[in-house]
Amino acid sequence: MTQVTIGSNNSIATVTPSSSSGSGPYVVGFSSSPGSSVGVGDLFAITDATEGDYLYLLTGINGSSYTLKYISGGSSSASPFGIVDEYGDQEDGTFKRAFSTIVAFEEMTDDSSPSYWGSTDFVTGVLHADSAFEEERIQFNDVKALKHVTLTVDAGSRHSGAMSPDHGIVATIYPENSTIGSQLGIISLEDTDPTGGFTVEWLQFDLSRLNGSSRPASAIMLDGNSPDIAIIRNNIIHSFSGSIGSNNPIQIHQDTPNRAQTLVVHNNIVHDICETASDPVQAITLNQCKGTGYAYNNTIFRLKIKGSSSSVIAVRYGNAAAGAVAKVKNNIAVGFSGMSAGDNRPFWMTNANGVDFDYNMSDNNANNSYEATGANSLADQNLSSQVKFISTVEDSVDLGLQSDSTALAEGVDLGNQYGVNIDASGVDRTSLDWDMGARQMSESDDGNPSFFLFVS
């Protein structure tokens, strides 16, 4: 497994190697501590007066010992301890992020002979909130024979389960308002083929700058030869208001898969998505999934349309293909604004084949034909007196549940497959009474507070 960092910091720490053991990788000590901002997956760059630039990947930290894997430079592999300046003195080196952009990380996943990892490796790209990520198109369209690719966020740069305007603290995809083509995602998993799958987790998408034709139609989109298993979890997607032209905004979307695949969408929060023309708004679509689709413990709030003859849809599910399965549980979908009440469709089942639907919540503004059904679901809930989010104020939305919300402890225990037990703020639901929605607010049976755990 190889971990690499993604961020704009090209000078995290400059330090002097003072000791070394091993013949590659090298276990290196430094004359002063590089500090806590340096992490596994960063690069270490150092220049020898004779041999030129050397580059290493930091693969491990054990106290004051740093394990460095030689990447390139010089006439052959050499320890950074012993690389000298023109006077023969030990040279300083600098730690920096492995990639400055997500696109640069994606480009190396396309490489048949990658520099930083093996061609059949498990690869994790870890985002750091050095600054906002302003890319509007990240297209994983030629991933080689990697076992699994994960795009995640460093624990110190993760959101807390609520939107954050500070993109220098919370790792945020904040796309520019550029034309990229219709019906495309900001992150697109297209002609990828990692046999173990692809995970996108812990990202914040701030879509507030997007408006106009041919803008991204989805935050995360799967299309064509997308992975056998795609896991989309613990993300926050918010603040779109505009029109992208003839296509409708669908925030987590699987479109036209060419085979049966597994799509897992859990503990995501989608809120404040407004289509200002006559196209529908959708948060999560499983209805194209020909394999098994999971929509577990997501919270969808305040989807809006301002055009006529359209719909507001939280979760769309159900596929007629033989063997297709849709599991939809523990979701909250409330606060929709269609042009009429009939436009508000929280849960839209397009085919009953293989459907397992229960323990979901809709409000009293939903079209009755599309509300939460099932013996354990909660329908017709009042947003202010029963659902009761912590804050619905625009620009400071927090969709955690208040202590008297009717959604508390009304979910079903879904185990720990695909990490569904970890909520959108890092709480481990194991041994707790599960709440509906992406935030676990209920305490344990013994009255102790929920336990927080950050996973990657």
QUIZICOR-V176946 format. One record per backbone hydrogen bond with DSSP energy under -1.0 kcal/mol. CO is the residue of the C=O (numbers start at 1). NH is the residue of the N-H. E is the energy in kcal/mol with one decimal. If there is no record, write none. Layout:
co: [CO CO]
nh: [NH NH]
e: [E E]
This chain:
co: [2 4 5 6 9 13 15 16 19 21 25 26 27 28 29 29 35 39 41 42 43 44 45 46 48 52 54 55 55 56 57 58 60 62 65 66 67 68 69 72 80 83 84 85 89 93 94 95 96 99 101 102 103 104 105 109 118 121 122 123 124 125 126 127 128 133 134 138 139 140 144 147 148 149 150 151 152 154 157 165 166 166 171 172 173 176 184 184 186 187 188 189 190 197 198 199 200 203 204 205 207 214 214 217 218 219 220 221 222 224 224 228 229 230 231 232 233 235 236 237 238 240 242 243 244 249 251 252 253 262 263 264 265 266 268 269 270 271 272 273 274 275 281 282 283 284 286 291 292 293 294 295 296 298 299 300 301 302 303 304 311 312 313 314 315 316 317 321 325 326 327 328 329 330 331 332 334 337 340 341 343 344 346 348 352 354 356 359 360 361 362 363 367 370 374 378 381 382 382 383 386 388 391 393 398 400 402 405 407 407 416 417 419 421 423 426 427 429 434 438 444 448 451]
nh: [124 126 99 128 97 95 93 31 29 27 24 68 21 66 18 19 38 42 5 58 96 56 94 54 52 48 46 71 72 44 69 41 67 65 62 28 59 26 57 55 83 91 49 88 85 15 45 12 43 7 105 106 107 108 109 144 121 147 2 150 4 152 6 154 130 174 176 188 141 190 146 196 123 199 125 201 127 157 171 167 169 170 204 133 206 178 217 218 138 221 140 223 192 149 231 151 233 236 173 238 210 180 181 250 186 187 253 189 255 226 258 262 198 264 200 266 202 269 205 271 207 274 276 212 214 282 220 285 222 230 294 232 296 234 299 237 301 239 240 304 242 306 313 251 252 316 289 325 263 327 265 329 267 332 270 334 272 273 337 275 281 345 283 284 348 286 350 324 293 356 295 358 297 437 361 300 302 305 343 344 312 367 315 317 355 326 328 330 378 333 381 366 370 347 377 362 364 386 387 388 406 402 398 396 391 390 405 408 410 436 419 420 422 429 426 453 423 432 411 424 447 444 428]
e: [-2.5 -2.9 -1.5 -2.4 -2.1 -2.8 -2.9 -2.6 -1.6 -2.6 -1.6 -3.2 -1.5 -2.6 -2.9 -1.3 -1.1 -2.0 -1.9 -2.9 -2.3 -2.0 -2.6 -3.2 -1.8 -3.1 -1.9 -2.8 -1.5 -2.4 -2.9 -2.8 -2.7 -1.9 -2.8 -3.2 -2.6 -2.8 -2.6 -2.5 -1.4 -2.9 -2.6 -1.9 -2.6 -2.3 -2.7 -2.4 -3.2 -2.9 -1.4 -2.7 -2.4 -1.3 -1.3 -1.9 -1.4 -2.0 -3.0 -2.4 -2.7 -2.8 -2.7 -2.7 -2.0 -3.0 -1.4 -2.6 -1.6 -2.1 -1.6 -2.1 -2.7 -2.5 -3.1 -2.4 -2.5 -2.3 -3.0 -1.2 -1.5 -2.3 -1.3 -2.8 -2.3 -1.9 -3.0 -1.4 -3.6 -2.7 -2.6 -2.3 -1.9 -1.7 -2.7 -3.0 -2.0 -2.5 -3.2 -2.2 -1.7 -2.9 -1.4 -2.6 -2.4 -2.3 -2.4 -3.0 -3.0 -1.6 -1.1 -3.0 -2.2 -3.0 -2.6 -1.8 -1.2 -2.7 -3.2 -2.3 -2.5 -3.1 -2.3 -2.0 -1.9 -2.4 -2.5 -2.2 -2.8 -2.5 -2.9 -3.4 -1.9 -1.5 -2.4 -2.8 -2.5 -1.1 -1.9 -2.8 -2.1 -2.0 -2.9 -1.7 -2.3 -2.3 -2.0 -3.0 -2.3 -3.1 -2.5 -2.0 -1.8 -2.5 -2.5 -2.1 -1.5 -1.0 -2.4 -2.3 -2.1 -3.1 -1.6 -2.5 -2.5 -4.0 -2.9 -2.1 -2.8 -3.0 -3.0 -1.7 -1.9 -3.3 -2.7 -3.1 -1.3 -2.2 -1.9 -1.3 -2.8 -2.9 -2.6 -2.3 -1.5 -2.0 -2.6 -1.0 -2.9 -2.3 -1.7 -1.4 -2.5 -2.4 -1.4 -2.3 -2.0 -2.1 -2.5 -2.4 -2.8 -2.8 -2.4 -2.2 -2.4 -2.3 -1.9 -1.1 -1.5 -1.9 -2.1 -1.5 -1.7 -3.0 -1.6 -5.9 -2.8 -3.0 -2.6 -3.0 -2.3 -2.5 -2.9]
